Amino acid sequence: MEAHTGDRLVTYGRTVGQQDRVAEIVEVLGDGGTPPYRVRFDDGHEHLLAPGPDSVFQHDDTPRPRDGGAP
């Protein structure tokens, strides 16, 4: 798994009636985009998370400059 700040992490409900949870990745703490991630949920709660197999990323499609300069 590789993620970037601004990506969304969707964790699917594992039992009947459990809602999917969506969080925004606010900080990547692992090397090269690997876990753990600091995420923020819609209610403002922040959590340190290493996602499992029931999670997927929705990548932010905004282009990122490769060298830190203007695109």
N, C-alpha and C positions, 0 to 999 in steps of 0.2 A: 504494500500500500504506500502510495506517495501522495501527500497532500500539501497544500499551500495555504497561507493565511488568506481568509476570505472564502475558501471553499465551504460547502455545506456538507455535513455528515448526517446521513439518514440512518437511524437504527430502527429496524422493523420490529413490530410487536411480536413477541414469541408465543403468546397464548391468545385464545379467543377473547376478544373484548379489549385487549391491550392496544393502545394507540401507538403508531409510529412516533418516534421522537426525532426532531430536526434541530441541529445545532450548527452554529457558525464557528469555524476554526479561527481563533483569535491569535494563537501562537503555536508554532511547531517546535517541539523541544528535542526531537530526535535528529540525527544526522541525515541529510539528504531527503527530508520530507517524511521521515519515518516516525512512528509513535514514540513517545506519548504526545498528545495534543492537549492544549488548553482550549476548551470549547465554551461557547455561551449559548444557552437555550433562550427561547422566545420570552420566557418570564424573567430573564436577566440573570439567572443562576449560572455561575461558572463552575466548571468541573475539569479535572485532569483525567484524561481518558486514553486508553489503548483499545481501539475498536476490535470487536470480534467478527466472526463470519456472517453475522446478521446485519452488518453495516455496509453502506456503500457511500462513495463520495459523489457529490455533484460539484464539478469543478467550475470555478469562476472563469468565464470565457474572455475576460478582459485581458488584452495583450500585456505582457510584462516586459519591460526593457531587460535585455540580457546583461548589459554592462552598467546598469544603474543610471544611464543617461536618457536622453529623450528617445522615444521609439522611432 
